[in-house]
Amino acid sequence: MRVVVLVGLFAWLVIKATETPPLPDWRSGELVAVVPDSSMVTDSAFESDLVTLFAKHLNVRVRLVKQTSDQAVATLLAGEAHLAAGFRSHSNPSLRFSDGYHKLDERVVCNGKSPRKLEELTLREIVVARESAQEAALRKVREELEELEWESRKRSSPVALLKELAEEQIDCTVANEEQITTMRNYHPEIGSGLSLNLDSDMSWAISAEGDEALLEEINLFLAESRKNRALHHAIDRHYGHNDRLGSIDVAAFIEDTRSVLPHYRQWFQDAADLTGIDWRLIAALGYRESRWDPNATSYTNVRGFMMITEVTADRMGLKNRLDPRESILAGARYLQMLKEQLPLRITEQNRLWMALAAYNQGMGHLEDARILTGQRGLSPDVWADVKRVMPLLSRPEFYENTKYGQARGGEAVVHVETVRLYHDMLKRLDAEGKLPKTSHFPFGFGSK
């Protein structure tokens, strides 16, 4: 009898141990939110930032769970999360959706000869991520094109399938314009695709049995975020610098990360230790400035790896602008100095991007642009707003009333956005283990 009781008690304990604990109270405890999985690098970061802002709006802690779309649906329906981010509105009857916050064109991309009209899709083998916005778009297309079929891949994502497409493992897939643009920076052979003529109005989801009050709070937050431009700034931060490189530039950059970067990586890391700036950002700036050429010289006599002027070299104590190690360290210290000149109320990332603009055009012209930004009712402390105004510094009706006069403001914007893109590419390649480690030091320069 005792044995039976003990076995029963053990079984009860096992059952209790495997039971899902109840969700905390999202009003006063912790918000549990599912965001896109790690393969969706940019989408995951964007939705994570937006959900974190929502948690601050609620004044609660947030716990982020990274999952694919089909896993996210299962998690919501099992009552293991309050919300899931990154869905196409009205794509699943078992869920309820927030108001839309970001419209994206869904496009089908294929290997070989690309389809020129939707009817040709019935002759291709299409693979999409299960329960994704892309599968929802295909369901909509099938209302008019009944013979359309596709494979619905479990535990996958549009970005993972784009990678399979680039490796010629699948014939066709569907992804939105931002996902395609991002992946073309790593796989330039991917085409731009054929539009399904169905924008995905991205939204957040709760289960059909979820708290209606939470959905109301989400819609209130999204409306406020549109009004105060926080949503615009988040979209710009993660997607605003996409699509600045042609396929030739992408291929050249990736090749240079393999053949050139290893010779200088240690010095970028030394500069990061000195300044606290990510070494990949310093490397991205160096590539934008000189394409990692220590002997680069411009017609204005800006020289070296980090393209430093004589005045800046004197200011930073740089004696030989053609010494790559000294140029990298001086350029990084100069960027850090510019960042430190900006008000501390500006967020770290916005200060860094503005410092990059000042690196290109000077702090005076950046301050002129920030003043013009404020005069137009925008925020002088947010790069997404400043970059809209900075090109005006090339027009007399604007620069004649500034302290520092005419500047190539549009060039500064392109400079910053291109560095951001190179930085994102380096981070992704690094995360995938595709950046070679430090190699020997070239040209007779040794580590000092």
N, C-alpha and C positions, 0 to 999 in steps of 0.2 A: 504493500500500500504506500509506504514511504517513497519507494522508487517511482511509482506512478505519479505521486504528487510532485516529486522533484522534476520528473520529466515534463509534467504539465507546466510547472513554474518556469522551467528553462524555455519551453516553447513560447510561453507568454512573453518572457523577456526578449526573446529573439524577435517576436512580432512587434513589440513596443520599440525595439531598437531600430527596426527598419521602417517604422511609420514616419511619414513626412511631418516635421514640426510645423505648427501653425505659423502663418505669415505674421510678422510684427505689424503693429498699427502704423499705417503710412502717415497718419496725421501727427503722431507725436513720437514715434519710435524710429523705424528704419524703412526706407523705400527700397524695394528689391526690383531691379529692372534688368531685362534682357536686352543686350545690344548685339550688333553683328559680330560674328566670330573673328578671330585674329587674322584669318586669311583676307578679310575685307579691311585692310589696314586703314585706309582713309575713311571709309564709311564708319568703321568701328570707333575711330578717334572722334569723328564729328558727332555721332549719336551719343558717345560717352560724355563729351563736353556739354551737349544740350541737356542730357538727363541730369548731369551734375548741377547745372544751373537751375533746373526744375526743383531738385532737392533743396537748394538754397532758398528758392521761392517758398517752399513748404517749411523751411527751417527744420529739416530732419537729416539724419544720416542717409547715405545711399550705398547700396551694395550692387555692383554691376556684375552680371553674369553674361559671358560671351558665348553665343550659340549660333548655329545656322538657323535659317528660317523655320524649317520643319521641327527642329528641336525647341525653338522658341514657342511655337504653337502648342506643343505637347506640355511644355513647362507652364504656360498660362492655364491650359485646361486642367492640369493637375493641381492648380492652386498654389504653385511654388514661386510665383512672381506676381507683382502687382501690375506690371505693364511690360510691353515689348516694343522696342523702337525700330523704325526702318521698314514699315510695311506699306504696301499699296492700299489705299483706301478701299474698303468694301471688297477685299479679296478673299474673305473667308466668312461664311455665315455663322460660324461658331464664335466669332469675335465681334467686338464693337470697336469702332475706330474714331480717333480724334479728327479735328479739322486738319486739312492738308497744310503743309508748311514748305514744301519744296517740290516743284514740278520738274520732272526729268523725262527726256525723250528715250523711250525704249527702242533698241535697235538689234537686229539680228546680224551676226557676223559669221562668216564661213571661210573655210579653207578653199583654195582653188578659185574657180570662177564664182564671183559673188552674185547672188540673186539680184535682179533689177526690178522685180515686182513681187508682191506678196504671193501671188498664185504659184510662183516657182518654188515656194517653201515646201509644197506638198511632195516635191521630188528629192528633198534633202533630209538628212538624219539630224534632228535637232535634240540637243540635251540641255535641260535647264534645271536649276536648283528647285527642289520640292518646296512648295508653299511660299516661294519667293514672289516679289513684285513682277518678275519676268514671267513666271508661270501664270500669274493672274492676267497679264497682258495677252498671253497666247490664248487663254480661255476666251477672252473677249474677241480676239481675231477669229477664233473658230466659230463664233456665232454667224459670221459671214462666209467662212471658208471651212465647211463642215468636214472635209477630208484631211484637214491639217492634223498631224500627229507629232508627238514628241516623247522623249524619255524623261521622266521625272526622277532626278537623282537625289537620293537621301543623303543627309548630312554633307551637303556640298554648298557652294556659294557661287555667285556669278564670277567673282574674281578667280576662284580656283578653276572654274570651267574655261575662262579666258586663257589661263595658263595652259590648260590641256589643249586648247585650240592652237595656241602658238607652237606647241610641241607636236601638233598634227595627230593627236590622239583621238580627237572627235571632229566631226564634219562641220557642225554649226552650233552656236549657242546664242543666247539673248542676254544683253546687259544694257544698263543705261548709259547715257552719253558720258557722264563723269567717270564711270568705271572703265569704259573703253579708252577714254582719253588718258587716264592714269596708266593703264596697262600698256598703252602704246609707247609710253616713255621707257618701258623696259623691253617691250617686244614690238619694235617698229613695223614688223611684218604683218601685224594685225591691221585689218582694214577698218574704215570708219563705219561700215555696216549700212544696212537698209533700215530706214525708220519703219516701225510698225504703225506709225501715225496714231499712237496712243501714249500720251504722257502719263507717267505714274505720278499721282499726287501723293507724295510720301506722307505718312502719318504714324501715330503710335496706336497700339492696340491694347485692349483689356479683354478678358474673357467675357462671354455673354452673361455670365453670372457675377461679373465683377462689380465693384462699387461705382454706382452712377456718379457719386460725388467726386470720385477721383477723376473721372472723365471730364467733368465740369471744370475741375482745377487745371487739368492739362490744357483744355481749350482756352481758359483764362490766361494761363502762362504763355501759350503760343501767341495769343492776341497781343499781350503786353510785349513779348519779344519782338514781334513785328513792328510795334509802335515805337519802341525805344531802340530799335535797330540791332539789338543783341543777336537776333537770328541772322540778319544780314552779315554781321561781323563774323559769326561762326561759319557761315557758308563761305565767306571770302577767305577766312583763315585756312580752311581745309581744301577748298576747291578753286579759289580765285587765281592761283598761279599755274594752273594746269595748261597744257597745250601751247607752250611757248617754244618748243623745240621741234624741228623737222626730223624726219626719220634718219637723215644723214648725221645730224648733230647727236641724236640719241646713240646711234651705232658708234660714233667716234668717242663719245663720253664713256660708254661702257667698255670699249676697248682700252681707253686710257686708264680706267680704274684697274684694269688687269696689268697693263704694261708699264705705266708711269707712276701711279699712286704709291705702289709699294716702296719706291725709293725715297718718298717724302713723308710717309705715314708717321714715322716716329717723331718727326719735327712738328707735324700738326698736333700730335698728342702732347709733345712738350709745350706747345703754345696753349693747349687746352688746360694743362696743369698750371700754367702761369696765370691764365685769365679766368678760368672757370667756364669758358665758352666751349660748347660741343666741338670736338676736333673735326667732325664731319661738316659742320657749318663753316669753320675756317677753311677746310679743304674746298668746299663749294665756292667760297668767295675767291680763293686762289685760282680755281678753274675758270671762273667768270672773268677774272682780271687778266690772266696770262695763259690759260689752258695748261697750267703747270710748266711753263717755260721760264727758267730762271734768267734767261737773257732777253726777255721781251722788252721792247722799247716802243713808246708811242711817238707820234710826231710832235707832241708837246713836251717830250723828254721825261715823261713818266716812265719809270724803269723797274725791271725786276719781277720776281715771282708774284708779289702782291701789288705791283704797279704803284709804287710810292713816289710822290713828288719830292723834289730836293728840299722844299720847306718842311714837309712832314718828316723826311729822313733826319734833318737837323733836330727837329722837335723831339723825335723818338731816340736820338743818339745812334742812328743807323749810319755806319761809316761806309759800308760797301753794299749798295743796293742790289748788286748782282750775286751776292752770297745768298743762296736760297734759304738756308736756315735762319740767317739774320733777318732776311726779308719777311719770312713767315712769322717770326716772333714779334718783329716790329709792327707788322700789319695787324696781328691779333691784339697787341697792346693798344694800338691806335683805335681799333674798333671798340675795345672795352672802354677806353677813355671817352669816346664819343657817346657811348651808351650811358656812362656815368654822368654826363653833362645834362641828360634829360631828366625831367622831374620824376621823383620816386613814385608819384601817384599813378604814373603810367605803368601798365602791366609789363612784366619782364619781357614777354614776347613782342609786344608792340614797341618797346624801347629798342629791342634788338633790330627789328625791321627798320625803324627810323634811323638807327645808327648806321645801318647799311646804306640808306639813302644819303646820309651825311658823308659817309665814306666816299660816295660817288660825286656829290655836288657841293659838299661843305655844309657845316652846321648852320651858317648864316642863311643859306637858301632854304634849308629845311625849316628853320624858324619862320622865315617869310611865308612858306607854304602852310605852316601850322596856324599862323595868324589869319591868313586868307580862309583857311578851313573854318575857324571859329566865326569869322565874319559872315559865313554862309550858313550858319546855324547847324553846322556839323561838329563832330568832336575832334579837336586838335590832338587828342591823346590816343586816337585809334588810327592805326595805319590804313585800314580799309577806307576811312574818310579822307585822310590826308592824301592818299594816292589819287583820289578823284580830282583833287584841286591842284596838286603839284605841277602838272603839265601847263597850267595857266601862266607859270613863271616865264614862259617863252613868248608871251603876248604882251605888247607894249601897254595896252590899256590896263593890265594888271601889274606888271613888274615896275612900271614907272612910279607906282605908289608904295613900293616896298623899300626896305632899308638896304638890301644887298643887290637889288636890280635884277637884270636878266639872268636866266639860268635855263639849262636844258632839263627842265623838270620831268618831261616825259621819258628821257633817257634814264633818269634816276629810278623811275617806277619800273621800267623794264629790267634794270639792273637788279633791283630788290627781288622782283618776282622770279627772275631767272635763277638767282642764288637760292631762293626758297625751293625751287624745283630741283636743282642739283642736290640740295641738302636732303630733300625727301627721297630722291633716288639713292643717295648714298646710305641713308638709314635703312631703306628697304633691302638693298643689296647686302648690307652688313647683317641685318636680321636673318637673311637667307644663307649666310655664310659664304657669300660670293665676293667678298673683298679680300684679296690676298694680304697676308701679313707683311711686316716690314722686310724689305730686301736690302741689298748693299747700298751705300750712299754713292751717288754718281758724281761725275765731273771733278773728282778729287776733293770734294768737300766731305769732311768727316764730322761726326757728332762731337760737340764741344762741351 
